[in-house]
């Protein structure tokens, strides 16, 4: 195996740990993290501190999109990392996409099962779908970029 593959594997393991860490937060910690992101973002945009009522209103309005965006982003990055590993192993083929998606979907499912054992957390099929969409989009973007680069290299020869 190439040195590059070991680096890819290390990056994947680190990212899996990041995802696992977020899933290991109990409901209170997870909600507090999301709330903090929403409030800090709103205060940055508004350029002043929000009142408690404004905080409550803005959190209520944006909590679901922020949490689902976090799912999407985490698996978007995972899709990129895993795809590069499988591309190096399988080549620039649809097989690398299939293996990437299988890996990401299986991990998303295991992540949701893990949350069943965390205080106040639940498993949601919808979250697996959001995770899968993030991984799929990033995989297709990287695959497309690699195909374009490959065609350009062929034209240069």
Long-range contacts (C-beta under 8 A, 24 or more apart in sequence): 2-88, 4-88, 5-85, 5-88, 5-89, 8-81, 8-84, 8-85, 8-88, 9-85, 11-81, 12-78, 12-81, 12-82, 12-85, 15-74, 15-77, 15-78, 15-81, 16-78, 16-107, 18-74, 19-74, 19-75, 19-78, 19-107, 19-111, 20-111, 20-114, 22-70, 22-74, 23-111, 23-114, 23-115, 23-118, 23-121, 24-114, 24-118, 25-118, 26-118, 26-119, 26-120, 26-121, 27-118, 27-119, 27-120, 27-121, 28-120, 30-121, 31-63, 34-63, 34-66, 34-67, 34-70, 35-59, 35-63, 37-66, 38-62, 38-63, 38-66, 68-127, 68-130, 71-127, 71-130, 71-131, 71-134, 72-130, 72-131, 72-133, 72-134, 73-134, 74-131, 74-134, 75-104, 75-108, 75-130, 75-131, 75-132, 75-133, 75-134, 75-135, 75-138, 76-134, 76-135, 76-137, 76-138, 77-138, 78-104, 78-107, 78-134, 78-135, 79-104, 79-134, 79-135, 79-136, 79-137, 79-138, 79-139, 79-142, 80-138, 80-139, 80-142, 82-135, 82-139, 83-138, 83-139, 83-142, 83-143, 84-142, 87-142, 87-146, 92-143, 92-146, 92-147, 92-150, 96-143, 97-139, 97-140, 97-143, 100-135, 100-139, 101-132, 101-135, 101-136, 101-139, 104-131, 104-132, 104-135, 104-136, 104-139, 105-131, 105-132, 105-135, 108-132, 108-135
